[in-house]
Amino acid sequence: MRGKWRLTFQVGFTYIGTVIGAGFASGQEMLQFFSVYGKYSYLGIMISTFFFAWLGVRMMVIGARLGADSYQEFNRFLFGKRLGEWMNHLVTIMLFGVTVAMLAGTGALFEEQLGLSFHLGVWLSIIFAYWFNLRGLDGILSVNTFVVPFMLGFMLFVVWMGLQQGEVGPLWEKLPIRAEPHWLIATISYIAFNLVLSQSVLVPLGASIRDEVILRWGGWIGAIGLGIMMLIGNMVIQWHLEEVLLAKIPMGWVIAEIGKGIQLLFLLLVWGEILTTLIGDVYGLAASLRKWVSIRTTWLITGIFLLAYLLSFVGFSNLVRYLYPLFGYCGLGMVFLLVVRRMPSY
């Protein structure tokens, strides 16, 4: 019984780690998708949490029932053979785009917050992610089980410090500072963006575990954990919204106000969360590309990282602001079909 609960929490933490990457941990996603909408951001977070739980579980269970070792089988089930192939190509492009954003995020983290080289941050991330990718799903489960609880605990500590310093204002009275797109459209885009990318890990994870009780509980644990972290991140950013509006790493600016030691610990955790998403995305990319090209996995992963490194100079905040919403709109069809499609049988 203890082993089942351990695996359940591993599933939940892996779900959280798959969603929380450079954009989330740095505060950029909270800022762009929620915080700028003032009091409406809290409604958006509640809606997101519910759909992450419901649809994340459905995705894993479908993966288990199909025995799918990559997102390709999942998309063929949802869209049919012909449209499913087009969706697989789109997801591959999206995963690569987010891989580029993760590397750009590590570069921005090292450059803006630590005063170190952009390239140093990128290459250290590539080395660690490469090593964990060679371990497959076991590597993804182990790194998330280690990093995610620390990040959740740290965010609770940050909000506690804010409460102690009397930074809490009437958050429910905050007016939006951005009118377009509508807050609900931004929320739906955020849900679609994260779910369509999470399939690269959640689908094969479901197929690997297959125990639907574990998958359902793990999905809800992951979604509730995400909701708590979204709520905390949004609150903290809204306390300092004017100051962090143009920052590449908004949460880093906030943490710097608490103290240097705390800031360094936070930046280490942000880097860890970036790695969890980077590892998952590259794992999904490699699993998909292996079906199209017949080269060794090590060379395939190396090629993905090298090309992503060359494109990471576009800039992290630009990628989050423009690329992520575009990917979210592209994923709306998958979310709709995930809602209406009848579950497959074993």
Residue pairs with C-beta under 8 A, 6 or more apart in sequence:
4 211
4 213
4 214
7 209
7 211
7 214
7 218
8 214
8 217
8 218
8 221
9 145
9 218
9 221
10 141
10 144
10 145
10 218
11 60
11 205
11 209
11 214
11 215
11 217
11 218
11 219
11 221
11 222
12 217
12 218
12 219
12 220
12 221
12 222
12 225
13 144
13 145
13 148
13 149
13 222
13 225
14 140
14 141
14 144
14 145
14 201
14 205
14 218
14 222
14 280
15 52
15 56
15 198
15 202
15 218
15 219
15 221
15 222
15 223
15 225
15 226
16 144
16 148
16 152
16 222
16 225
16 226
16 229
17 140
17 143
17 144
17 147
17 148
17 273
17 276
17 277
17 280
18 144
18 197
18 198
18 200
18 201
18 202
18 276
18 277
18 280
19 52
19 194
19 198
19 226
19 277
20 148
20 151
20 226
20 229
20 273
20 276
20 277
21 98
21 101
21 102
21 105
21 273
21 274
21 276
21 277
21 278
21 281
22 28
22 101
22 102
22 104
22 105
22 106
22 108
22 109
22 270
22 273
22 274
22 277
22 316
22 320
23 29
23 101
23 105
23 320
23 324
24 30
24 229
24 230
24 233
24 273
25 151
25 251
25 269
25 270
25 273
25 274
26 105
26 108
26 109
26 248
26 249
26 250
26 251
26 252
26 270
26 316
27 233
27 236
27 237
27 244
27 247
27 249
27 250
27 251
27 252
27 254
28 105
28 248
28 249
28 250
28 316
28 317
28 320
28 321
29 190
29 320
29 324
30 230
30 233
30 234
30 237
30 250
31 237
31 244
31 245
31 250
32 186
32 320
32 321
32 324
32 325
33 44
33 186
33 187
33 189
33 190
33 324
33 325
34 41
34 44
34 45
34 183
34 186
34 187
34 190
34 230
34 234
35 41
35 234
35 237
35 238
35 241
36 176
36 177
36 178
36 241
37 44
37 176
37 178
37 183
37 186
38 174
38 175
38 176
38 177
38 238
39 171
39 172
39 173
39 174
39 175
39 176
40 176
40 183
40 184
41 183
41 234
41 238
42 171
42 172
42 231
42 234
43 183
43 187
44 183
44 184
44 186
44 187
44 190
45 227
45 230
45 231
45 234
46 227
47 184
47 187
47 191
48 187
48 190
48 191
48 226
48 227
48 230
49 223
49 224
49 226
49 227
49 230
50 223
51 191
51 195
51 335
52 191
52 194
52 195
52 222
52 223
52 226
52 227
53 219
53 220
53 222
53 223
53 224
55 191
55 195
55 335
55 338
55 339
56 195
56 198
56 202
56 219
56 222
56 223
57 215
57 216
57 219
57 220
58 338
58 343
59 74
59 195
59 198
59 199
59 202
59 203
59 206
59 338
60 202
60 203
60 205
60 206
60 209
60 215
60 218
60 219
61 206
61 212
61 215
61 216
61 343
62 68
62 74
62 77
62 203
62 206
62 343
62 344
63 74
63 202
63 203
63 204
63 205
63 206
63 207
64 206
64 207
64 209
64 210
64 211
64 212
64 215
65 343
65 344
65 345
65 346
66 73
66 74
66 77
66 207
66 344
67 73
67 207
68 74
68 77
68 203
68 204
68 206
68 207
69 204
69 207
69 287
70 200
70 203
70 204
70 284
70 287
70 288
70 291
71 88
71 91
71 199
71 200
71 203
71 204
71 284
71 287
71 288
72 84
72 88
72 288
72 291
73 203
74 199
74 203
75 84
75 87
75 88
75 91
75 199
75 334
76 84
76 85
76 88
77 84
77 341
77 344
78 84
78 87
78 334
78 337
78 338
78 341
79 86
79 87
79 333
79 334
79 337
87 333
87 334
88 288
90 330
91 196
91 197
91 199
91 200
91 288
92 285
92 288
92 289
94 196
94 197
94 327
94 330
94 331
95 197
95 200
95 281
95 284
95 285
95 288
96 285
96 304
96 307
96 308
97 319
97 323
97 327
98 197
98 277
98 281
98 327
99 278
99 281
99 282
99 285
99 304
99 308
100 308
100 311
100 312
100 314
100 319
101 316
101 319
101 320
101 323
101 324
102 125
102 274
102 277
102 278
102 281
103 122
103 125
103 126
103 278
103 305
103 308
103 309
103 312
104 122
104 312
104 313
104 314
104 315
104 316
104 319
105 274
105 316
106 121
106 122
106 124
106 125
106 271
106 274
107 118
107 119
107 121
107 122
107 312
107 316
108 118
108 121
108 248
108 249
108 315
108 316
108 317
109 121
109 249
109 252
109 267
109 270
109 271
109 274
110 116
110 117
110 118
110 120
110 121
111 117
111 118
111 121
112 247
112 248
112 249
112 252
113 249
113 252
113 256
113 263
113 267
114 267
121 271
122 309
122 312
123 309
125 271
125 274
125 275
125 278
126 305
126 309
128 275
129 275
129 278
129 279
129 282
129 305
130 301
130 302
130 305
131 139
132 139
132 140
132 142
132 143
132 275
132 279
133 139
133 279
133 282
133 283
133 286
133 301
134 297
134 298
134 301
135 142
136 283
137 204
137 205
137 208
137 283
139 279
140 201
140 205
140 276
140 279
140 280
140 283
143 272
143 275
143 276
143 279
144 276
146 272
147 269
147 272
147 273
147 275
147 276
148 225
148 273
148 276
150 269
150 272
151 229
151 269
151 272
151 273
152 225
152 228
152 229
154 265
154 266
154 269
155 228
155 229
155 232
155 233
155 236
156 232
158 232
158 236
158 254
158 255
158 258
158 266
159 232
159 235
159 236
161 258
162 168
162 235
162 236
162 239
167 239
168 235
168 239
169 238
169 239
171 235
171 238
174 238
176 183
177 241
177 245
181 189
181 325
186 325
188 328
188 332
188 335
189 325
189 328
189 329
189 332
190 328
191 328
191 335
192 328
192 329
192 330
192 331
192 332
192 334
192 335
193 324
193 325
193 327
193 328
193 331
195 331
195 334
195 335
195 338
196 327
196 328
196 330
196 331
196 334
196 335
197 281
197 327
197 331
199 284
199 334
200 280
200 281
200 283
200 284
200 285
200 287
200 288
201 280
201 283
201 284
204 284
204 287
206 215
209 215
233 251
236 251
236 254
237 244
237 250
237 251
237 254
239 254
240 250
240 253
240 254
240 257
243 253
244 250
244 253
244 254
247 253
248 316
248 317
249 270
251 266
251 270
252 263
252 266
252 267
252 270
255 262
255 263
255 266
255 267
256 263
282 301
282 304
282 305
285 304
286 297
286 300
286 301
286 304
289 300
289 304
290 297
290 300
293 300
